[in-house]
Amino acid sequence: MGKFGEFFRAMRAKRRLSLREFCLANGFDPGNLSRLERGLLPPPESREKLETYAKALRLKKGSDEWYTFFDLAAAERGRIPEDVLSDGELISKLPVLFRTLRGQRVDDEALDDLVERIRRA
């Protein structure tokens, strides 16, 4: 199962909705959503479709859950999230991040520190 599907399922479960209840309430196809949650279908490419899902999951725009949802979708598709791509200053810092990640094992604390430094730069 992909991380996006796992996260999607966890957010739905957090709302205490079965797959069928969730789909019925939001007009989604249960078969496709089941495949998405199990990682058999990739996350949608369309920002609009992702936003539809995020809103159905009641993810608050700008919350950590919102960003995690979109970041996982982008990562599984091998993409950089749109909001990162739109920040030219941040884009210029990404090669340093990539070199760091390729060159050595980075523990979570060091990675969090690096992310914070990038944000402040």
N, C-alpha and C positions, 0 to 999 in steps of 0.2 A: 504494500500500500504506500502511496506517495504521502509526503508530509502535508501537502495541500489537502488531500482527501481526509487524512486523519484529523487535521484541524477543522475542516468543514464539519465532519461528523461530531467532533467534540463540541463545537459551537451549537449545532442542532440539538445534541443531547443536553447541553446546558440549559436549553429552553424547554427541555422535557417534552420534545416532540418526536414521535416515531417518524420514520422516513415517509410513510404514507400520509400521515397527518400534515407534515411539513409541505409535501408536494401538493396535496389537495388544497391547503390554505393559500398556496402561492401560485398555483397553476403550472407546476413543474412536472416533468415526466419522471415517475419513480424509478423506472429502469435505468434511464440515463444518469439520474442523480446517484443511484446505487453504484453504478460503474465509476462515476466520478469519485465518490467517497472511498471506493476500494482501490483507486489508482489505476483502473482499467481504461479510463478516459483521462486525457490531460486536462488541466485547467483551461477554461475558455481564454481565447486570445483577446476577445472584445472587452474593453474597459466597461462598456455599458452592461454586458452580461454579468461581469464580476460585481458591478455595483448593484445590480438587481439581486444577486445572491446575497451580497453583504447586507443589503437593506432587509431582505427576508429573514436573515439570521439576526436582525436587530443589532448589528454592529454599529456603534456610534462613530460617525465620520471623524477621523483624526485621532481616534483612540488607539491604544497599543494593539488591540484585537483587529481593528480596521487595517492598520499598517501590516500586521503579521499576515493577514489574509491576502493582501495584494502582493506582499513580498514573496510569500510562498508560491503564489501563482506564477509570478515572474521567474523565480528561481527554477521551478520545475520546467518552465518553457525555455530556460537558458537565456533569459533576458534580464536586463537591468531595469528596475522599477522606473516607471515614467516620471515620478516626482524627482528621482535622483538625476535622471537624464536631463531634466529641465533646469537643473542647477549647474551652470557652467563652472563655477568655482569648485564645487564638489566633484564634478567630473574630472577636473584637472588633478585631483588628489587620488583618484582611483588606482592609477598605475602603482603608486606606492603600496597601497593596500594589497593589490594582486601580487606584487613581488614579495611582500612580507608573507602572504599566505602560501605562496609556492616554495619559499626558501626554508621555512621551518615550521614546526608544529607550534601553533599559537594557542595558548590556553584561553579560556573564556574571559578571564580578568584582563589579560593583555589585549585581547581583541576589543573588549568594551572600552579600555583606555584609548586604543587606537581610534575607534569610532568617535569617541568624545573629542579627541584632538582634531580629527577631520572636521567635525561640526564647528569647533571654535576657530578653525583656520580661516 
